[in-house]
Amino acid sequence: MSMLRAEIEALEQNGITGVALTRLGDPKVIPLWFGEGDLVTPEFIRAAAKQALDEGYTFYSNPRGRPELRAAIVAYLARLYGVEVDVERVTVPGSSMLAITMAAQMCLSSGDHGLIVTPHWPNIDRAFQVTGASFGTVRQRWSASGWTLSLDDLRAAARPNTRALFVNSPCNPTGWVMSRDEQRELLAFCRERGIVIIADEVYHRMVYHGGECAPSFLQVATDDDPLIVVNGFSKAFAMTGWRLGWMVTPRRYATQMAVLAECFNTGAPSFVQRAGVAALEQGEDLVHALREQYRAGRDTVMEILGGHPRIELAAPAGAFYAFPRVPGLRSSREFALGVLAEEDVGLAPGYTFGPGSDEHFRLCFAQSPERLREALTRIVRYLDRHGAEFGA
Ligand SMILES: Cc1ncc(COP(=O)(O)O)c(C=O)c1O
């Protein structure tokens, strides 16, 4: 008999790790499989962490986050979105991934149903799965002008026992960005049905059509709404290894958030939180520079892959991924393993991003220009060599 709960026993590695583990750390590989660039976190953030260590920020602190960081998050949200968020709504448990796991635990359990807008990052499945709830997906639709979400599809997928809906905008992997009107409409539906929206906004600074950020649910919701917003430092400030993120929940749950934060991690590391303050207060130039690098990366992807006869791809509106479709592709896993073996380029296979995505692959274009161009050229070479086998 297994010592594990059935939901844990059933866990499987996601498809990105499944491919990447075979060559992780191999210097010959150009890695486009994970969601991070090749830029080391900038000096002013590293300096803040070093200084914090030297000043003795090595102790436990408030499990919901250090007061100066929570205040800096409130100020950041006010500056960016023009909203006043009560500091009692903000928790900094550790990474955004941890915040998503906590959010799923907060509103789902056995007998409940969850919904995930797909294509989606595979860790979300796992976070939902371990709650014991069942869950389904609602798929974004693709057209030559980009990805969209049909709210009618979503309404049709909701069941009487649906308790939570995960939506990630800007989206990993499609780059879809939800509009403010769509957010309003979705929120009205979820309010009426008592469904909690878990809004993952970690790519909020990566939008390519003007503006400083993508629309946030915080701009259309009130404190009473069934909403948990997750955000973090990894993507906007090149801080993936620091494991720092935050969540905004209704104020009435401040006590439960304090207890939960204590159970899960008893707060993020103190000196890392000090670096977070520096990122929020001094990071705008960095955010802009990163966005321009990603915009150039996106243009390079469209230049090299966008016009390829075997590829369907619309320019992503946000985030830093392309999710091309290769019509007729029989196995995205075989494809990713083939590109890795023959061309030393690391890709994520589409199937791992949910049902209906096995003709896709995902690449992260947050790479330096030369490496990205080289990687894309190799992918095209592979496609041209093997394309006929795909039956497209
Ligand atoms: C959609 C999405 N949400 C959350 C995360 C996790 O971010 P963090 O590094 O803060 O845990 C990622 C990381 O790739 C992501 O793609």
The ligand as a Gaussian input file, in Angstrom:
#p B3LYP/6-31G(d) Opt

LIG

0 1
 C        2.192000      31.525000     -15.479000
 C        3.212000      31.465000     -14.395000
 N        2.850000      31.673000     -13.129000
 C        3.714000      31.619000     -12.115000
 C        5.044000      31.337000     -12.350000
 C        5.960000      31.210000     -11.172000
 O        6.718000      32.317000     -10.899000
 P        7.724000      32.317000      -9.639000
 O        9.089000      32.169000     -10.191000
 O        7.509000      33.627000      -8.973000
 O        7.335000      31.177000      -8.759000
 C        5.485000      31.098000     -13.659000
 C        6.892000      30.747000     -13.920000
 O        7.272000      30.358000     -14.988000
 C        4.542000      31.164000     -14.695000
 O        4.895000      30.945000     -15.964000

